[in-house]
Amino acid sequence: MRLPGFEYFRPASLEEACGLLAEHKGEARILSGGTALLTYLGQRLLTPKYVISLKGISGLNYIDYDEANGLRIGALTSISDIVTSPVIRKRYPLLCQAARGIGVPAIRYMGTVGGNLCLDTRCIYYNQSFFWRQVRSACFKRGGEACHAVKGGDRCHAVYQGDLAPVLLALDARVKLTRAGGERLLPLSELFTGKGEAPLSLEPEEILTEVQVPPLPKGSVGSYQKLRVREAMDFPLAGVAVVLGLDGEKVCHGARVVLGAVAPAPIRVTEVEGILPGREIRAEVIEEVAEAAFRKAHPVNNLSLEASYRRKMIRTLLKRAIERSLNLTRGAQS
């Protein structure tokens, strides 16, 4: 489908990009990798007057690590660079694993870390062609007063389906947001509003410019497991990111569990932090944790698989993630 008309800018500096955003506040969209934005434009899900490309800006594509402060990733770093980075493979293999499972090689070469984190929410009733959407009344996400996924629903239930966000939340990441005249740091969890129609807390004149991940404590292992129809291309239909801190092989001293693709924002299962610490991770403990995650997940029927099946799969994915994390520990000790 032909793209709608817009004015295109390619600033040479971050300052210039922020200035353009401030000048055209609310009427401009940022282009980084373009793998999502161009699709939205083609489907007329977005019709901005201005598109501001970050591709001409140097200094936003980097991966830096030091022992004291941890990992810093520039927003224009490609998903492929995450996969191939020696320092991420060594220090944060969970992040490498998640990045490797995104799309296909062409998508990973074009897609960026910042773009993946800033993905819009999705819904089978919203992410359709312009012509298809004309046969239905406007939903909350289109400015209407209805939710087609939940009969009588009083809010938008569109789903956040990014892969990197659940993993980075489990790694306790922060993001840097830059605007003309300043910047702010906030925990990644605060980037997400939990509102399907407006999922990000970014101000219209702000650009996500950096991701920061603290050093992992000794004994940390993790895994990311997801459900999707096809092993390539598809967005996750449910996902679980797990980071465990282990003393020896099985005794847990800390845990973070984050669910993806079951709500308008990634969900941290804080209940797990009270279940696992100080306990040896045996089969009955894993069952207890899986049940806690199951109770936290409440997907609705707005993706390509039934919500009840996606919810049940949260149990399976979490069990699998914990088992594979334990296997990593056993492999390191052998």
C-alpha positions in Angstrom: 0.0 0.0 0.0 1.2 3.5 -0.9 2.4 5.5 2.1 0.5 8.7 3.1 2.1 12.0 2.4 4.4 13.5 4.9 7.4 15.8 5.2 10.7 14.0 5.8 13.6 15.3 7.9 17.0 13.7 8.3 18.8 15.7 11.0 22.5 15.4 11.5 22.5 15.8 15.3 20.4 14.8 18.3 20.0 18.4 19.1 18.5 19.1 15.7 16.2 16.1 16.0 14.9 17.2 19.4 14.4 20.7 18.0 12.3 19.4 15.2 10.2 17.3 17.6 9.6 20.4 19.8 8.7 22.5 16.7 6.2 19.9 15.4 5.0 18.7 18.7 2.4 16.0 18.4 2.5 16.0 14.6 5.8 14.1 14.0 7.0 10.5 14.3 10.5 9.2 14.8 12.0 6.8 12.3 14.9 4.6 13.5 14.9 1.1 11.9 11.6 1.6 10.2 10.5 -2.1 10.5 7.4 -1.1 12.5 6.7 2.5 11.5 6.6 1.9 7.7 4.0 -0.8 8.3 1.9 1.5 10.4 2.1 4.2 7.7 1.2 1.7 5.0 -1.9 0.6 6.9 -2.8 4.2 7.7 -2.6 3.4 11.4 -0.5 6.5 11.6 -0.7 9.5 9.4 1.9 12.0 10.7 2.6 15.3 9.0 6.3 14.9 9.6 8.7 11.9 9.9 12.1 12.6 11.5 14.8 10.0 10.7 17.6 9.3 13.2 19.7 7.5 10.7 21.9 10.5 9.9 22.9 11.0 13.6 26.2 9.5 14.7 26.8 8.5 18.3 23.6 6.6 19.0 24.9 3.2 17.9 27.1 1.7 20.6 27.5 -1.0 23.1 29.7 -0.1 26.1 30.4 -2.1 29.3 32.3 -1.5 32.5 32.4 -3.5 35.7 31.2 -0.7 37.9 28.2 0.6 35.9 27.3 -2.2 33.7 26.0 -2.1 30.1 25.0 1.0 28.0 23.3 0.5 24.6 22.6 3.3 22.2 19.1 3.4 20.9 20.1 3.0 17.2 22.1 -0.2 18.0 20.6 -2.9 15.7 19.1 -6.1 17.0 21.7 -8.0 15.0 24.5 -6.1 16.9 23.0 -7.3 20.2 23.1 -10.9 18.9 26.7 -10.7 17.8 28.1 -8.5 20.6 30.9 -10.5 22.5 30.3 -8.5 25.7 26.5 -9.2 25.7 27.1 -12.8 24.9 29.4 -13.1 27.9 27.8 -10.8 30.4 24.1 -10.8 29.5 23.4 -14.0 27.4 19.7 -13.7 28.2 19.5 -10.5 26.2 21.4 -12.1 23.4 18.9 -15.0 23.4 15.9 -12.7 23.2 17.4 -10.7 20.4 18.2 -13.8 18.4 14.6 -14.8 18.4 13.3 -11.5 16.9 11.9 -11.7 13.4 14.3 -12.9 10.7 17.9 -11.7 9.8 16.7 -8.9 7.6 14.5 -7.6 10.4 17.3 -7.9 13.0 19.7 -6.0 10.7 17.2 -3.1 10.3 15.4 -3.1 13.6 16.9 -1.1 16.5 16.9 -1.5 20.3 15.1 1.8 20.8 12.5 1.0 18.1 11.8 -2.4 19.7 11.2 -0.9 23.1 8.9 1.7 21.7 6.7 -0.6 19.7 3.0 0.3 19.7 0.5 -2.1 21.2 -1.3 -4.5 18.8 -4.7 -6.0 18.4 -6.3 -8.2 15.8 -9.1 -5.6 15.4 -6.8 -2.7 15.1 -3.8 -3.9 13.1 -5.7 -4.4 9.8 -5.8 -2.6 6.5 -7.5 0.8 6.3 -10.3 -0.7 4.2 -10.9 -3.5 6.7 -11.2 -1.1 9.6 -13.9 0.9 7.9 -16.5 -1.8 8.5 -16.2 -1.5 12.2 -16.9 1.4 14.6 -13.9 3.2 15.9 -12.3 1.4 18.9 -10.6 3.1 21.9 -7.3 3.0 20.1 -8.7 4.8 17.1 -10.3 7.5 19.3 -13.7 5.7 19.7 -15.7 4.5 22.6 -15.7 0.7 22.2 -13.4 -2.3 22.6 -14.1 -5.0 20.0 -12.1 -7.6 21.9 -14.0 -7.4 25.1 -17.7 -6.9 24.8 -18.7 -4.0 27.0 -15.1 -3.2 27.8 -14.4 0.2 29.2 -10.7 0.5 28.1 -8.3 -0.5 25.4 -6.9 -4.0 25.7 -4.3 -3.9 22.9 -1.3 -6.0 23.7 2.4 -4.9 24.0 4.3 -7.6 22.1 7.9 -6.5 22.2 10.6 -9.1 22.9 13.4 -7.0 24.5 11.3 -5.2 27.1 10.4 -8.2 29.3 14.0 -9.3 29.3 15.4 -5.8 30.1 12.8 -5.4 32.8 14.0 -8.7 34.4 17.5 -7.3 34.2 16.4 -4.1 36.0 17.2 -1.8 33.1 16.8 2.0 32.9 16.2 4.2 29.8 17.5 7.7 29.0 15.0 10.1 27.4 16.3 13.2 25.6 14.5 16.4 24.7 15.6 19.9 23.7 17.4 21.3 26.7 17.6 18.2 28.9 17.2 14.6 29.5 15.9 12.2 32.2 16.6 8.7 33.4 13.8 6.4 34.5 13.3 2.7 35.2 12.2 0.9 32.2 9.0 -0.1 33.9 8.0 3.6 34.0 8.2 3.8 30.2 5.0 1.8 30.0 1.7 3.3 31.0 -0.4 0.1 30.9 -2.9 1.9 28.6 -3.5 0.0 25.3 -4.3 3.2 23.3 -1.2 5.1 24.6 1.3 2.5 25.8 4.4 4.7 26.3 5.0 7.6 28.8 7.3 9.3 26.3 6.4 13.0 25.9 5.8 14.1 22.3 9.2 15.9 22.1 11.2 13.1 23.7 13.5 10.5 22.1 14.6 7.3 23.8 18.4 7.5 23.3 20.0 4.9 25.6 19.4 1.7 27.6 21.3 1.1 30.8 21.6 -2.4 32.4 23.3 -2.7 35.8 26.0 -5.4 36.4 24.5 -8.8 37.2 25.2 -10.3 40.6 27.3 -13.3 40.8 25.4 -16.5 40.1 22.8 -14.9 37.9 21.2 -17.0 35.2 18.2 -16.5 33.0 16.0 -17.5 30.1 13.4 -16.0 27.8 10.7 -18.3 26.5 7.8 -17.3 24.1 4.9 -18.7 22.3 4.3 -17.9 18.6 2.7 -19.6 15.7 5.7 -19.5 13.4 9.3 -19.6 14.6 10.2 -16.6 12.4 8.4 -13.3 11.7 5.6 -13.6 14.3 5.3 -11.4 17.3 5.1 -13.3 20.6 1.7 -14.3 21.7 2.9 -14.9 25.3 6.3 -14.7 26.8 8.2 -15.1 30.1 11.6 -13.7 31.0 13.3 -15.1 34.1 16.4 -14.0 36.0 17.5 -16.1 38.9 20.3 -15.5 41.5 21.6 -18.9 42.6 23.8 -20.1 45.4 25.4 -23.3 44.2 23.2 -25.1 41.8 19.6 -24.7 43.0 19.3 -22.5 46.1 17.8 -19.2 45.0 18.7 -15.8 46.6 16.8 -13.6 44.2 14.4 -13.7 41.3 12.7 -11.5 38.7 9.9 -12.8 36.5 8.3 -10.7 33.7 5.4 -11.7 31.5 5.1 -10.3 27.9 2.3 -10.2 25.3 -0.5 -10.8 27.8 -1.4 -7.1 28.6 -0.9 -3.6 27.3 2.5 -3.5 29.2 5.0 -6.1 30.3 4.0 -7.4 33.8 6.5 -8.0 36.6 5.4 -10.9 38.8 6.6 -9.5 42.1 4.9 -12.4 44.0 7.7 -14.6 42.8 10.3 -12.6 44.8 8.6 -13.7 47.9 8.3 -17.4 46.9 11.8 -18.3 45.7 14.5 -16.6 47.8 16.1 -19.0 50.3 14.5 -22.0 48.8 16.0 -24.8 46.8 14.3 -24.8 43.3 12.6 -28.2 43.2 9.7 -29.3 41.1 7.1 -28.4 43.7 8.6 -24.9 44.0 8.5 -24.4 40.2 4.8 -25.4 40.2 4.1 -22.8 42.9 5.9 -20.1 40.9 4.1 -21.1 37.7 0.8 -20.8 39.4 1.6 -17.3 40.7 2.4 -16.3 37.1 -0.7 -17.9 35.8 -2.8 -15.9 38.3 -1.1 -12.7 37.1 -1.8 -13.2 33.4 -5.2 -12.1 32.1 -5.0 -12.0 28.3 -8.1 -11.3 26.2 -9.1 -12.6 22.7 -7.5 -9.9 20.6 -4.6 -11.9 19.1 -4.5 -14.9 16.7 -4.7 -17.5 19.5 -7.4 -18.0 22.1 -6.7 -16.1 25.3 -7.3 -19.2 27.5 -4.6 -21.1 25.6 -2.2 -18.2 25.9 -2.8 -18.0 29.6 -2.3 -21.7 30.2 1.0 -21.5 28.2 2.3 -19.0 30.8 2.7 -21.9 33.2 4.6 -24.0 30.6 6.8 -21.1 29.5 7.8 -20.3 33.0 8.6 -23.9 33.9 10.7 -24.1 30.8 12.5 -20.9 31.5 13.4 -21.9 35.1 14.5 -25.4 34.0 16.7 -23.9 31.2 18.2 -21.4 33.7 19.1 -24.3 36.0 20.6 -26.2 33.1 22.9 -23.2 32.4 24.1 -23.4 36.0 24.8 -27.1 35.7 26.6 -26.6 32.4 28.8 -23.9 33.9 29.8 -26.2 36.8 30.6 -29.2 34.7 
